[in-house]
Amino acid sequence: MKRFSSGLAVALGVLALALGGPARAADVAFSDFPEAADKPFVIQLAGVWNSFDTQARLDVTRGGVASVGTTLDLEQVFGVPSAQWDFRGEGSWRFSKRNYIDFGYSALNRSGTRALDADVIWNGNTYKAGATLDGKFDNYYAYVGWHYDIFRADNIKVWTGLSIAYEHFETGLNGQATITNPDGSITKSAVAAQFSIGLPAPLIGLGVSGAISKSWTFDFYTRAIGFSSTDIAGSILETGLSFGWYPTKNFGAVFGADLTKISIRKYRKDNETLSADYKYTGPHFGLVFGF
């Protein structure tokens, strides 16, 4: 992963500078931001109406014979929902006037049943048109990171940071398949083809938060990375905009929209190679607790 090594060095240099001075009890927030949004601990629990777009291909080599898979629209072939409600939880801890620890988790699990309109090759197995398949596509996402306010005025904050994100994917197809064996013979049987990957990645982030009034705020963020090595190459982009309303000093509500885009040009695992483009986007509505 040579491409992001220089970016990590810059981010770590900023981290060293930011943490160079010890946190003091006097490092408290005095600003125009609503009190609940500027507490040392802030937790947000949200529902997200995600819309999905997933294109993927799975190649496999067995007995020296390579089988090139079909590039699939997984929402159509797997029969999984193209839109659904999901849960997301995230929070932050401000341990000095300008330094924060961030964390978050979400689970996006989808399953369904679909009759194929055309032949499909997946994981070296051929599923014939007309076959009924049970499919699933599960995605678990977690991150922890640090960010630092590089500029802070009474009603605006501009920050940069570094986080470590972990994306875990599990896909599966169950159905009647035609299988070409290494000796060239062909058999038909019920097949459960499963594939999973774990993708840890450092993300470099930039964001802006502003106080529109004593009760209203806005937040914009973007985090991204590109990576390339012998067995894995791709990129990750996360971005979003939200608005918050804080009627009390410990409670608020937020709404906004987010976009996550993951491009995997290659991911080699044993004798399998996955390539995929995965995107989900949509509005979110949540509650915020500050203490």
BALOBA-1460 file (C-alpha; in Angstrom, 3 decimals):
// residues 291
<rec num="1" residu="m" x="0.000" y="0.000" z="0.000"/>
<rec num="2" residu="k" x="2.654" y="2.434" z="-1.090"/>
<rec num="3" residu="r" x="0.319" y="5.126" z="-2.379"/>
<rec num="4" residu="f" x="-0.945" y="6.297" z="0.947"/>
<rec num="5" residu="s" x="2.344" y="6.050" z="2.872"/>
<rec num="6" residu="s" x="3.209" y="9.690" z="2.232"/>
<rec num="7" residu="g" x="-0.308" y="10.764" z="3.211"/>
<rec num="8" residu="l" x="-0.006" y="8.843" z="6.464"/>
<rec num="9" residu="a" x="3.318" y="10.517" z="7.203"/>
<rec num="10" residu="v" x="1.745" y="13.947" z="6.790"/>
<rec num="11" residu="a" x="-1.257" y="12.991" z="8.922"/>
<rec num="12" residu="l" x="0.946" y="11.567" z="11.664"/>
<rec num="13" residu="g" x="3.075" y="14.703" z="11.591"/>
<rec num="14" residu="v" x="-0.027" y="16.817" z="12.183"/>
<rec num="15" residu="l" x="-1.001" y="14.432" z="15.001"/>
<rec num="16" residu="a" x="2.376" y="14.840" z="16.683"/>
<rec num="17" residu="l" x="2.094" y="18.624" z="16.448"/>
<rec num="18" residu="a" x="-1.460" y="18.643" z="17.773"/>
<rec num="19" residu="l" x="-0.618" y="16.452" z="20.732"/>
<rec num="20" residu="g" x="2.634" y="18.238" z="21.472"/>
<rec num="21" residu="g" x="1.106" y="20.217" z="24.321"/>
<rec num="22" residu="p" x="-0.625" y="18.443" z="27.198"/>
<rec num="23" residu="a" x="-4.375" y="18.713" z="27.575"/>
<rec num="24" residu="r" x="-5.315" y="21.148" z="30.338"/>
<rec num="25" residu="a" x="-8.405" y="21.503" z="32.439"/>
<rec num="26" residu="a" x="-8.756" y="24.975" z="30.951"/>
<rec num="27" residu="d" x="-9.193" y="23.488" z="27.456"/>
<rec num="28" residu="v" x="-12.962" y="23.746" z="27.461"/>
<rec num="29" residu="a" x="-15.236" y="24.988" z="24.721"/>
<rec num="30" residu="f" x="-16.557" y="28.557" z="24.760"/>
<rec num="31" residu="s" x="-18.366" y="29.169" z="21.476"/>
<rec num="32" residu="d" x="-21.606" y="29.963" z="19.697"/>
<rec num="33" residu="f" x="-22.259" y="26.242" z="19.151"/>
<rec num="34" residu="p" x="-25.269" y="24.717" z="20.937"/>
<rec num="35" residu="e" x="-24.115" y="23.336" z="24.254"/>
<rec num="36" residu="a" x="-25.234" y="19.767" z="23.508"/>
<rec num="37" residu="a" x="-23.176" y="19.727" z="20.274"/>
<rec num="38" residu="d" x="-20.014" y="20.944" z="22.014"/>
<rec num="39" residu="k" x="-20.005" y="18.673" z="25.070"/>
<rec num="40" residu="p" x="-16.881" y="16.539" z="25.708"/>
<rec num="41" residu="f" x="-18.853" y="13.374" z="24.848"/>
<rec num="42" residu="v" x="-21.368" y="13.348" z="21.978"/>
<rec num="43" residu="i" x="-23.275" y="10.216" z="20.883"/>
<rec num="44" residu="q" x="-25.463" y="9.990" z="17.766"/>
<rec num="45" residu="l" x="-27.927" y="7.162" z="17.015"/>
<rec num="46" residu="a" x="-29.467" y="7.298" z="13.554"/>
<rec num="47" residu="g" x="-31.599" y="5.455" z="11.043"/>
<rec num="48" residu="v" x="-30.364" y="5.607" z="7.446"/>
<rec num="49" residu="w" x="-32.446" y="4.996" z="4.297"/>
<rec num="50" residu="n" x="-29.694" y="3.498" z="2.138"/>
<rec num="51" residu="s" x="-29.888" y="3.016" z="-1.625"/>
<rec num="52" residu="f" x="-27.389" y="0.468" z="-2.970"/>
<rec num="53" residu="d" x="-25.573" y="-0.037" z="-6.266"/>
<rec num="54" residu="t" x="-23.241" y="-3.054" z="-6.359"/>
<rec num="55" residu="q" x="-21.326" y="-4.416" z="-9.348"/>
<rec num="56" residu="a" x="-19.031" y="-7.394" z="-8.755"/>
<rec num="57" residu="r" x="-17.140" y="-10.220" z="-10.466"/>
<rec num="58" residu="l" x="-15.587" y="-13.283" z="-8.833"/>
<rec num="59" residu="d" x="-12.921" y="-15.252" z="-10.739"/>
<rec num="60" residu="v" x="-11.544" y="-18.566" z="-9.533"/>
<rec num="61" residu="t" x="-8.714" y="-20.942" z="-10.483"/>
<rec num="62" residu="r" x="-9.165" y="-24.646" z="-9.745"/>
<rec num="63" residu="g" x="-6.729" y="-27.358" z="-10.838"/>
<rec num="64" residu="g" x="-4.885" y="-24.845" z="-12.980"/>
<rec num="65" residu="v" x="-8.066" y="-23.945" z="-14.867"/>
<rec num="66" residu="a" x="-9.106" y="-20.281" z="-14.632"/>
<rec num="67" residu="s" x="-12.784" y="-19.397" z="-14.705"/>
<rec num="68" residu="v" x="-13.610" y="-15.751" z="-15.418"/>
<rec num="69" residu="g" x="-16.815" y="-14.743" z="-13.689"/>
<rec num="70" residu="t" x="-19.678" y="-12.624" z="-14.970"/>
<rec num="71" residu="t" x="-19.816" y="-8.983" z="-13.887"/>
<rec num="72" residu="l" x="-23.070" y="-8.902" z="-11.940"/>
<rec num="73" residu="d" x="-25.516" y="-6.340" z="-10.673"/>
<rec num="74" residu="l" x="-25.819" y="-7.958" z="-7.252"/>
<rec num="75" residu="e" x="-29.100" y="-6.228" z="-6.393"/>
<rec num="76" residu="q" x="-30.681" y="-7.951" z="-9.413"/>
<rec num="77" residu="v" x="-28.929" y="-11.330" z="-9.385"/>
<rec num="78" residu="f" x="-28.800" y="-11.899" z="-5.626"/>
<rec num="79" residu="g" x="-32.359" y="-10.636" z="-5.219"/>
<rec num="80" residu="v" x="-31.308" y="-8.407" z="-2.324"/>
<rec num="81" residu="p" x="-33.066" y="-5.070" z="-1.646"/>
<rec num="82" residu="s" x="-31.766" y="-2.044" z="-3.534"/>
<rec num="83" residu="a" x="-32.939" y="0.228" z="-0.673"/>
<rec num="84" residu="q" x="-33.654" y="-0.313" z="3.028"/>
<rec num="85" residu="w" x="-33.436" y="1.213" z="6.512"/>
<rec num="86" residu="d" x="-30.230" y="0.551" z="8.451"/>
<rec num="87" residu="f" x="-28.916" y="1.539" z="11.886"/>
<rec num="88" residu="r" x="-25.802" y="3.639" z="12.474"/>
<rec num="89" residu="g" x="-24.198" y="4.667" z="15.751"/>
<rec num="90" residu="e" x="-21.290" y="7.070" z="16.144"/>
<rec num="91" residu="g" x="-19.745" y="9.419" z="18.639"/>
<rec num="92" residu="s" x="-16.799" y="11.558" z="19.662"/>
<rec num="93" residu="w" x="-14.775" y="12.407" z="22.741"/>
<rec num="94" residu="r" x="-13.201" y="15.888" z="22.895"/>
<rec num="95" residu="f" x="-10.223" y="15.405" z="25.197"/>
<rec num="96" residu="s" x="-8.843" y="18.923" z="24.722"/>
<rec num="97" residu="k" x="-10.022" y="22.156" z="23.114"/>
<rec num="98" residu="r" x="-9.035" y="21.013" z="19.598"/>
<rec num="99" residu="n" x="-8.480" y="17.233" z="19.790"/>
<rec num="100" residu="y" x="-11.142" y="14.537" z="19.370"/>
<rec num="101" residu="i" x="-11.417" y="10.752" z="19.265"/>
<rec num="102" residu="d" x="-14.145" y="9.543" z="16.868"/>
<rec num="103" residu="f" x="-15.799" y="6.125" z="16.547"/>
<rec num="104" residu="g" x="-18.719" y="4.535" z="14.749"/>
<rec num="105" residu="y" x="-20.439" y="1.317" z="13.665"/>
<rec num="106" residu="s" x="-23.095" y="0.256" z="11.163"/>
<rec num="107" residu="a" x="-24.477" y="-3.030" z="9.837"/>
<rec num="108" residu="l" x="-26.055" y="-3.326" z="6.392"/>
<rec num="109" residu="n" x="-27.451" y="-6.845" z="5.954"/>
<rec num="110" residu="r" x="-29.463" y="-7.818" z="2.894"/>
<rec num="111" residu="s" x="-30.925" y="-11.090" z="1.606"/>
<rec num="112" residu="g" x="-33.463" y="-12.176" z="-0.992"/>
<rec num="113" residu="t" x="-34.565" y="-14.709" z="-3.630"/>
<rec num="114" residu="r" x="-34.471" y="-14.257" z="-7.402"/>
<rec num="115" residu="a" x="-35.106" y="-16.318" z="-10.570"/>
<rec num="116" residu="l" x="-32.320" y="-15.742" z="-13.107"/>
<rec num="117" residu="d" x="-33.048" y="-14.169" z="-16.486"/>
<rec num="118" residu="a" x="-29.710" y="-15.296" z="-17.973"/>
<rec num="119" residu="d" x="-26.798" y="-17.634" z="-17.210"/>
<rec num="120" residu="v" x="-24.468" y="-16.410" z="-14.459"/>
<rec num="121" residu="i" x="-20.917" y="-17.526" z="-13.601"/>
<rec num="122" residu="w" x="-19.963" y="-16.938" z="-9.963"/>
<rec num="123" residu="n" x="-17.046" y="-18.520" z="-8.116"/>
<rec num="124" residu="g" x="-16.498" y="-20.943" z="-11.007"/>
<rec num="125" residu="n" x="-20.085" y="-22.236" z="-10.931"/>
<rec num="126" residu="t" x="-22.604" y="-21.633" z="-13.722"/>
<rec num="127" residu="y" x="-26.169" y="-20.898" z="-12.668"/>
<rec num="128" residu="k" x="-28.540" y="-21.398" z="-15.604"/>
<rec num="129" residu="a" x="-31.307" y="-19.027" z="-16.639"/>
<rec num="130" residu="g" x="-34.523" y="-19.886" z="-14.845"/>
<rec num="131" residu="a" x="-32.757" y="-21.177" z="-11.726"/>
<rec num="132" residu="t" x="-34.007" y="-19.776" z="-8.416"/>
<rec num="133" residu="l" x="-31.242" y="-18.429" z="-6.201"/>
<rec num="134" residu="d" x="-31.124" y="-17.396" z="-2.561"/>
<rec num="135" residu="g" x="-28.644" y="-14.565" z="-2.165"/>
<rec num="136" residu="k" x="-27.203" y="-12.421" z="0.592"/>
<rec num="137" residu="f" x="-24.897" y="-9.410" z="0.813"/>
<rec num="138" residu="d" x="-23.866" y="-8.335" z="4.309"/>
<rec num="139" residu="n" x="-21.637" y="-5.375" z="5.127"/>
<rec num="140" residu="y" x="-20.323" y="-4.495" z="8.586"/>
<rec num="141" residu="y" x="-18.483" y="-1.202" z="9.028"/>
<rec num="142" residu="a" x="-16.576" y="0.185" z="12.020"/>
<rec num="143" residu="y" x="-14.056" y="2.962" z="12.491"/>
<rec num="144" residu="v" x="-12.028" y="4.741" z="15.139"/>
<rec num="145" residu="g" x="-10.006" y="7.872" z="14.542"/>
<rec num="146" residu="w" x="-8.657" y="11.202" z="15.666"/>
<rec num="147" residu="h" x="-9.324" y="14.696" z="14.366"/>
<rec num="148" residu="y" x="-7.918" y="18.114" z="15.175"/>
<rec num="149" residu="d" x="-9.469" y="21.564" z="14.739"/>
<rec num="150" residu="i" x="-6.928" y="23.333" z="12.522"/>
<rec num="151" residu="f" x="-9.118" y="26.452" z="12.695"/>
<rec num="152" residu="r" x="-11.641" y="27.305" z="15.391"/>
<rec num="153" residu="a" x="-13.687" y="30.478" z="15.781"/>
<rec num="154" residu="d" x="-16.785" y="31.100" z="17.888"/>
<rec num="155" residu="n" x="-19.151" y="29.820" z="15.183"/>
<rec num="156" residu="i" x="-17.041" y="27.624" z="12.895"/>
<rec num="157" residu="k" x="-14.529" y="24.766" z="13.108"/>
<rec num="158" residu="v" x="-12.370" y="23.331" z="10.330"/>
<rec num="159" residu="w" x="-10.757" y="19.995" z="11.093"/>
<rec num="160" residu="t" x="-8.474" y="17.363" z="9.628"/>
<rec num="161" residu="g" x="-7.843" y="13.874" z="10.909"/>
<rec num="162" residu="l" x="-6.878" y="10.252" z="10.451"/>
<rec num="163" residu="s" x="-9.102" y="7.235" z="11.095"/>
<rec num="164" residu="i" x="-8.815" y="3.480" z="10.707"/>
<rec num="165" residu="a" x="-11.898" y="1.992" z="9.035"/>
<rec num="166" residu="y" x="-12.765" y="-1.701" z="8.725"/>
<rec num="167" residu="e" x="-15.164" y="-2.935" z="6.054"/>
<rec num="168" residu="h" x="-16.290" y="-6.568" z="6.224"/>
<rec num="169" residu="f" x="-18.303" y="-8.103" z="3.374"/>
<rec num="170" residu="e" x="-20.047" y="-11.464" z="3.154"/>
<rec num="171" residu="t" x="-21.770" y="-12.645" z="-0.023"/>
<rec num="172" residu="g" x="-23.526" y="-15.896" z="-0.772"/>
<rec num="173" residu="l" x="-25.482" y="-17.683" z="-3.507"/>
<rec num="174" residu="n" x="-27.490" y="-20.864" z="-2.912"/>
<rec num="175" residu="g" x="-29.018" y="-22.689" z="-5.875"/>
<rec num="176" residu="q" x="-28.748" y="-25.365" z="-8.555"/>
<rec num="177" residu="a" x="-25.480" y="-24.911" z="-10.480"/>
<rec num="178" residu="t" x="-23.597" y="-26.490" z="-13.365"/>
<rec num="179" residu="i" x="-20.000" y="-27.166" z="-12.331"/>
<rec num="180" residu="t" x="-17.052" y="-27.780" z="-14.667"/>
<rec num="181" residu="n" x="-14.558" y="-30.006" z="-12.853"/>
<rec num="182" residu="p" x="-10.748" y="-29.838" z="-13.346"/>
<rec num="183" residu="d" x="-10.881" y="-32.963" z="-15.553"/>
<rec num="184" residu="g" x="-13.418" y="-31.283" z="-17.851"/>
<rec num="185" residu="s" x="-16.412" y="-33.277" z="-16.688"/>
<rec num="186" residu="i" x="-19.647" y="-31.425" z="-15.903"/>
<rec num="187" residu="t" x="-21.918" y="-32.051" z="-12.940"/>
<rec num="188" residu="k" x="-25.076" y="-30.447" z="-11.629"/>
<rec num="189" residu="s" x="-25.756" y="-30.024" z="-7.941"/>
<rec num="190" residu="a" x="-27.051" y="-27.676" z="-5.282"/>
<rec num="191" residu="v" x="-24.264" y="-25.225" z="-4.464"/>
<rec num="192" residu="a" x="-23.779" y="-22.762" z="-1.627"/>
<rec num="193" residu="a" x="-21.101" y="-20.339" z="-2.845"/>
<rec num="194" residu="q" x="-19.846" y="-18.084" z="-0.059"/>
<rec num="195" residu="f" x="-17.199" y="-15.361" z="-0.172"/>
<rec num="196" residu="s" x="-16.059" y="-12.913" z="2.496"/>
<rec num="197" residu="i" x="-13.404" y="-10.230" z="2.749"/>
<rec num="198" residu="g" x="-12.141" y="-7.894" z="5.440"/>
<rec num="199" residu="l" x="-10.788" y="-4.555" z="4.291"/>
<rec num="200" residu="p" x="-8.965" y="-2.402" z="6.901"/>
<rec num="201" residu="a" x="-7.902" y="0.999" z="5.602"/>
<rec num="202" residu="p" x="-6.592" y="4.304" z="7.026"/>
<rec num="203" residu="l" x="-8.692" y="7.267" z="5.896"/>
<rec num="204" residu="i" x="-7.514" y="10.876" z="5.732"/>
<rec num="205" residu="g" x="-10.354" y="13.279" z="6.552"/>
<rec num="206" residu="l" x="-11.339" y="16.917" z="6.285"/>
<rec num="207" residu="g" x="-14.466" y="18.619" z="7.598"/>
<rec num="208" residu="v" x="-16.255" y="21.825" z="8.538"/>
<rec num="209" residu="s" x="-18.739" y="22.394" z="11.381"/>
<rec num="210" residu="g" x="-20.674" y="25.601" z="11.878"/>
<rec num="211" residu="a" x="-23.131" y="27.166" z="14.313"/>
<rec num="212" residu="i" x="-26.032" y="28.648" z="12.349"/>
<rec num="213" residu="s" x="-27.593" y="29.843" z="15.603"/>
<rec num="214" residu="k" x="-27.613" y="28.859" z="19.279"/>
<rec num="215" residu="s" x="-29.917" y="25.939" z="18.350"/>
<rec num="216" residu="w" x="-28.875" y="24.974" z="14.799"/>
<rec num="217" residu="t" x="-25.646" y="23.589" z="13.318"/>
<rec num="218" residu="f" x="-24.318" y="22.158" z="10.072"/>
<rec num="219" residu="d" x="-21.577" y="19.557" z="9.539"/>
<rec num="220" residu="f" x="-19.737" y="18.516" z="6.376"/>
<rec num="221" residu="y" x="-17.077" y="15.804" z="6.183"/>
<rec num="222" residu="t" x="-15.123" y="13.789" z="3.640"/>
<rec num="223" residu="r" x="-12.726" y="10.893" z="4.210"/>
<rec num="224" residu="a" x="-10.809" y="9.042" z="1.492"/>
<rec num="225" residu="i" x="-7.861" y="6.806" z="0.639"/>
<rec num="226" residu="g" x="-6.377" y="5.020" z="-2.376"/>
<rec num="227" residu="f" x="-4.385" y="1.799" z="-2.003"/>
<rec num="228" residu="s" x="-2.425" y="-0.593" z="-4.188"/>
<rec num="229" residu="s" x="-0.391" y="-3.747" z="-3.512"/>
<rec num="230" residu="t" x="0.204" y="-7.195" z="-5.020"/>
<rec num="231" residu="d" x="-3.085" y="-8.688" z="-3.803"/>
<rec num="232" residu="i" x="-5.346" y="-5.688" z="-3.312"/>
<rec num="233" residu="a" x="-5.996" y="-2.372" z="-5.053"/>
<rec num="234" residu="g" x="-8.796" y="0.166" z="-4.889"/>
<rec num="235" residu="s" x="-10.124" y="3.260" z="-3.156"/>
<rec num="236" residu="i" x="-12.637" y="4.376" z="-0.516"/>
<rec num="237" residu="l" x="-14.582" y="7.641" z="-0.378"/>
<rec num="238" residu="e" x="-16.958" y="8.766" z="2.389"/>
<rec num="239" residu="t" x="-18.712" y="12.133" z="2.464"/>
<rec num="240" residu="g" x="-21.804" y="13.701" z="3.977"/>
<rec num="241" residu="l" x="-23.684" y="16.831" z="5.035"/>
<rec num="242" residu="s" x="-26.027" y="17.147" z="8.009"/>
<rec num="243" residu="f" x="-27.941" y="19.734" z="10.042"/>
<rec num="244" residu="g" x="-28.607" y="19.584" z="13.764"/>
<rec num="245" residu="w" x="-31.260" y="21.104" z="16.030"/>
<rec num="246" residu="y" x="-30.544" y="21.291" z="19.770"/>
<rec num="247" residu="p" x="-33.493" y="22.382" z="21.931"/>
<rec num="248" residu="t" x="-31.750" y="21.538" z="25.243"/>
<rec num="249" residu="k" x="-28.197" y="21.511" z="26.606"/>
<rec num="250" residu="n" x="-27.936" y="17.699" z="26.423"/>
<rec num="251" residu="f" x="-30.156" y="16.631" z="23.533"/>
<rec num="252" residu="g" x="-30.644" y="17.247" z="19.817"/>
<rec num="253" residu="a" x="-31.865" y="15.830" z="16.510"/>
<rec num="254" residu="v" x="-30.004" y="15.616" z="13.205"/>
<rec num="255" residu="f" x="-30.868" y="15.008" z="9.567"/>
<rec num="256" residu="g" x="-28.737" y="14.892" z="6.440"/>
<rec num="257" residu="a" x="-27.377" y="12.642" z="3.697"/>
<rec num="258" residu="d" x="-24.243" y="10.519" z="3.244"/>
<rec num="259" residu="l" x="-22.406" y="8.753" z="0.418"/>
<rec num="260" residu="t" x="-19.958" y="5.851" z="0.665"/>
<rec num="261" residu="k" x="-18.208" y="4.534" z="-2.442"/>
<rec num="262" residu="i" x="-15.817" y="1.576" z="-2.407"/>
<rec num="263" residu="s" x="-13.942" y="0.529" z="-5.523"/>
<rec num="264" residu="i" x="-12.042" y="-2.772" z="-5.414"/>
<rec num="265" residu="r" x="-10.041" y="-3.271" z="-8.614"/>
<rec num="266" residu="k" x="-8.705" y="-6.570" z="-7.277"/>
<rec num="267" residu="y" x="-8.790" y="-8.574" z="-4.054"/>
<rec num="268" residu="r" x="-6.969" y="-11.913" z="-4.175"/>
<rec num="269" residu="k" x="-7.765" y="-14.575" z="-1.609"/>
<rec num="270" residu="d" x="-6.347" y="-18.074" z="-2.064"/>
<rec num="271" residu="n" x="-7.450" y="-19.090" z="-5.592"/>
<rec num="272" residu="e" x="-10.164" y="-16.427" z="-5.891"/>
<rec num="273" residu="t" x="-10.033" y="-12.854" z="-7.192"/>
<rec num="274" residu="l" x="-12.823" y="-10.365" z="-6.546"/>
<rec num="275" residu="s" x="-13.379" y="-7.048" z="-8.305"/>
<rec num="276" residu="a" x="-16.262" y="-4.794" z="-7.294"/>
<rec num="277" residu="d" x="-17.772" y="-1.327" z="-7.203"/>
<rec num="278" residu="y" x="-20.018" y="-0.786" z="-4.184"/>
<rec num="279" residu="k" x="-21.938" y="2.392" z="-3.397"/>
<rec num="280" residu="y" x="-24.609" y="3.260" z="-0.866"/>
<rec num="281" residu="t" x="-26.152" y="6.633" z="-0.241"/>
<rec num="282" residu="g" x="-29.197" y="8.149" z="1.397"/>
<rec num="283" residu="p" x="-30.710" y="10.390" z="4.053"/>
<rec num="284" residu="h" x="-30.316" y="9.841" z="7.770"/>
<rec num="285" residu="f" x="-32.348" y="10.930" z="10.788"/>
<rec num="286" residu="g" x="-31.054" y="10.613" z="14.321"/>
<rec num="287" residu="l" x="-30.874" y="11.684" z="17.943"/>
<rec num="288" residu="v" x="-27.843" y="13.294" z="19.593"/>
<rec num="289" residu="f" x="-26.881" y="13.105" z="23.268"/>
<rec num="290" residu="g" x="-24.176" y="15.353" z="24.733"/>
<rec num="291" residu="f" x="-22.669" y="15.004" z="28.194"/>
